[in-house]
């Protein structure tokens, strides 16, 4: 019965109905993250959601404690997961006047990526497809080639993924 109701309402099958009830309360009534056009966890914050582009099967902010500052733009590719307490920060405060943000290149995160719990992505970073950012990693530079696992502060490649295996998996999702 609940499956049918979720389908009829256009809700994700993998999320509990209580998630959507809480989202309705916080986003529609209390106006927290009100401009975000998809369901967001009530402890997550998305700044400038109009500058946040997301791919299919991607729901930035659905995990608890996510902070996304999209002032300079953020693009998140198809089927990318953003874990709890991840920070994606596209703009820093001006060093002298912290009421102002400094311009920077937008953040671009590829398809089939995964940001582990507590990871931080900083301004101007580009991550290629199938980039996994380990829990707590701080990504300060781009890894455009993708197909890798990053860890540490600053993040560095600790493992390369097999591109053929990744491409084969992607083909199953994109049919």
N, C-alpha and C positions, 0 to 999 in steps of 0.2 A: 504493500500500500504506500509506504513512505517513498519507495523508489519511483512509483508512478507520479506522486505529488512533486518530487524533485524534478523529474523529467518534464512535467507539465509546466512548472515554474522556471525551467531553464537553469536549474541549480546543479552543481557538480555532485556526482554520486559519491565521491570519495570524502566529502565533508559532512559532518553531522548537521542535522537540521538546527541544533542549538547554535552552531556557528553563525548561521544566517539570521537567526532571531536576535542574537547579540549584535551582529553587524547592523541590522535594521535599527535597533535601539541607539547605538552609538553614532552611526553615519547619517541616518535619516531624521532622528528625533533630537539627539544631542548635538548634531552637526559636526562631529569629529571626523575628519577626512571626508567631508561632505561632497567634495568635488571629484572624488575618485569614483569612476563609473563601474567598479567591480567590488565584490565583498572584500573587506580588509579586517584583519584581526583587531580587536578593540585596543590592544596595547601597541600596535604599530602606528607609525606616523609617515605620511607621504607629503612632502612639501613640493609645490608646483606640479601637481599631477598632470596638468596639461602639457608638460614637457617630458613626460614619461611615456615612451612607446613600448608596448609589450607584444610579443608574438603569441601565436595560438598555444593553448595549453600552459600558459605562463600566468601566474597570479601574484605579482609583487605585493608583499604586505600581508599575505594570508597566514604566515607564521608569526608567532608572538614576538614582540619587541623589535621588529624590523624598523629601521630608520632610513628613508630615502629622501635625499635632498636633490631634487632634479632642476635646480635653478639654471644650470648651464646645459641641461638636457641629459637624459638617460635613455638608452635603448636596450631592451632585454629581449633576446631571441626566443624562438619557439622552444617549448618544452624545457625551459630552464627553471630550476628550483632554487629558491632563496630560503635558507634555513633560519632558525630563530636567532634573534639578536644580531642580524647582519646589518651593517651600515654601508650604504652606497651614497657617497658624498661627492657631488659634482662641483661644488663651489666652496672655497675657503673664505673666511672673513678677511677683510683687509687688515694688514698688520698694524696700521696706525688707527684706523677708525673701524672698530669691529661692528658698527651698524651697517656697514657695506660689505657686499660679497665681491670677490675678484673674478673677472672673466677667466674661463678655462675652456678647453675643448670638452665636448660632451663625453660621457662614459658610454662605451658600447660593449655589451656582453652578448656573445654568440649564442647559437642554438645548442640545446642539450648540455648546458652548463649546470653546475651545482655549486652553490656558495654554502660552505659548512657553517655551523653555528658560531656566531661571534666574529665572523670574517669582516674585514673592512676593505672597501674598494674606494680608492681616492681619485680626485679629479683628473680627467684626461685619459684614463686607462681604457685600453681596448683589450678584450679577451676574446680569443678565437673560439670556434665551435669545440664542444667537448672539453672545456677547461673546468677542472674541479679545483675549487679553492678550499683547502683544508680548514678545519675549525680554528678560529683565532688568528688566521693569517692576515697580514696587512699588505695589500697589493698597491704598490707605489709606482709601478711601471707596467707597460703593456706586454702582453704575451699573445700577439696577434696570430701566431701559427696554431694555437690551440692544441687539442689532443694531448693534454698533459695534466698532471696533478701538481698544484702549488702548495707550499707550506712555508711558515716562518714569517719573521719580521726583520727586514722586508721579505716579501714572498719570493721564492725561487722554485724552479722546477725540481721536483724530487722523483718524478716518474713520467715517462712518455707512454701514451696509450697507443694501441694498435689501430691505425687509421682505418684499415679494412674492416675490422670488427665494429668499430664505431659507425662507419658508413652503412654497413649491413643492418645494424640496429636502427639507424635513422630511417632507412627505407621501410621498415615495418611500421613505424609511427606515421609516416607521411603519405601512406596509401589512402 
